[in-house]
């Protein structure tokens, strides 16, 4: 049993090494909440959901007039860890046991079995996570349909993060598919420094650092395809603070979930000073029909959580980014804490003698091996239980292509 358990342990270590290299997006986001989902041998799992408190916001009192004491207006968001994915393999007993006898045999075993299996698992999870985070991001920089070839679009995305008060602490990243990256790298090749590419640990796709961010090439970036109509109008005379759904008219087709739009007279404001910026506030569609749009962020024209200078009015024009029925790759610039990826410890079953659980880089995985006596095979499964969130979407911006 000890020998087969050591094989299971080695397989899981190799699986996590491969995952570390290939998770270029998940490897750069916030994983600080993992400890809330650790498996406790006494009490079992620590629950499926975690409520995260959002920072309080306040308004300024000017002068020495009577105090204007503000109530605490705390709000929370929930991270739910309920998605279990995995990858399954089978080997004959000779094949698996002999693979640990030499490094050469192990390397061949890893390349033949573990690497393609983990690549499939990692690619699927990261693709889903990127799509989730992009659909939660309402800021957009760049010109739809015009691939960036210089730092103009990157600078515009950086400005969006700054205006959302994202920290300038070295934890900003760019994820970009290879076609866009190819054009940019060619135009900016003098700005990427090879000596900075390898830091403490290497990740696949790392290009370098420029424009205030680490750059990664990632073929899993999500593509938004706009609906068949990209111009409508407000048909709502009762819009109020806190609303995130409005009635509309003039649309011949429902907008796509993830599409970004503006109202023609609703401007963004500084989160602290509440002074209006010179650009319209952008919103992202979370659900829609031809007569109703649900969106994020919710409208707030007053108070500590103010995000617009004024509420939309009836008949205001609604304009979507990009052309009708057209697809646009959505690259991302973001601060690490814009997005959260959380894994939970899966239990080690009482009757599973060849079952190992390990955590690396904040990712908890379990490897479970069992035998099939009839066919002289060893069956192996690698599982991960995870959840995702976008707690601070203002700290991210799409870079449209």
Steps between C-alpha positions, in 0.01 A plus 500: 500500500784741584645468151170560321424792733836657413411464132169679559683773690753543220227514235324779692821697546568475127143599420530812716834591345343490154196696622726769645671553167184505290265708718616837374174677597400316816862524613477880505170557685402520866492166684505634857165343592612138454566460872127546566430172318765276653380153596497451875539138611291569811218706352512396135452746213483868595188578300423585140475880511702787644368852546767764442451846648541791260682815620285775649471820300438849635428855388709797612381769740638843415559770758438508874123470485298254707616142465334298227536153649461230237354158563714200423373370168677167484432263214632157415557281199489122500758257365349158440726197463286237333659404167688171490706413194750226441688282260513120500769257388567127493822300488599139536676429828840434341491828311428711806730332751797486262465869423654591836810286454698759301478866409496416130204265543320757712558780246353281228203408720438867579513611137283211384229513764513775763584802284226456237246413770585807710517723193142407416381558857685828545396640163132435564499652849703806402288560190183498711659730758618750239153513344344550844738783593474673163119498513523663844732775373316810380797724412615483138802666339610504137305524176282205411619357170842667513778279641737705720852541365634742762446587865199726442238237585716365783533852640123547478444173689758604759310828543177305562670307782643822646159668489354199680770545769678171431827492699825574319690230683654289226204259487353600164486262206409485132359183342487510121446249221792439265380688190464826690812428702699437183420842360574674828823315574630588153420866555623509858785249494743751640292537816500136615805405707607136484664518841164555664316210333612240750419611851466271797313240296435455131153498346411402146419798280695759701621771260645772721403821677411835351226760533480433874402133466634148446392372156383147425403338172185292542296329228200458732385863487124534465337630180189716524256483208263794508129460441335597172420851627736734685294818543187540712338747737384522860128440538479552875375803693557359848874432516634526855826455686584134543327391179677241289212426260334743262238474229610596150365530149639524150686168515416241236709230672600430858850621595760233572592423859840661551437784254600846623291814453463863606215744555562816299499741799610292799861561598731307732621662822807474718420242773639727772445862396180426301616749236380406152752361255495604135393154379165324513453226758509158338266214596503130418193294411427213739159407353284651227201484270398747230308702763706461817868512592652388829850634550794563731593716684172616648424870457585729791485878456528608866660395826822325587462237227433751222631379163322730250445875485131462414245227438396424141187672375216366291592492128876519568687313229666168590808418293691173507875468444569356153290413199193279477549122461879540518747312716776670697775334701493640854853529635542607862705729720429453871627528852552169679215564745243580232426127468495210746553128443440273797556128543374283784659191653327186381479234773720192515247216507526256791528195272730670245846377599663644190363852519714815530412868530749784451492878467740701285470867403164512674357214291380194691483175301430140588637191327315172561617162375308174496553158347294296257585138584314359199703693241823545700467876468559794728238772470595852602303821532622853574232735636474867585208675674490873433306823483555837333412862564563851368484701822662817359417528128587871507862387531493344153452611141448317177721587205277434202635376168 
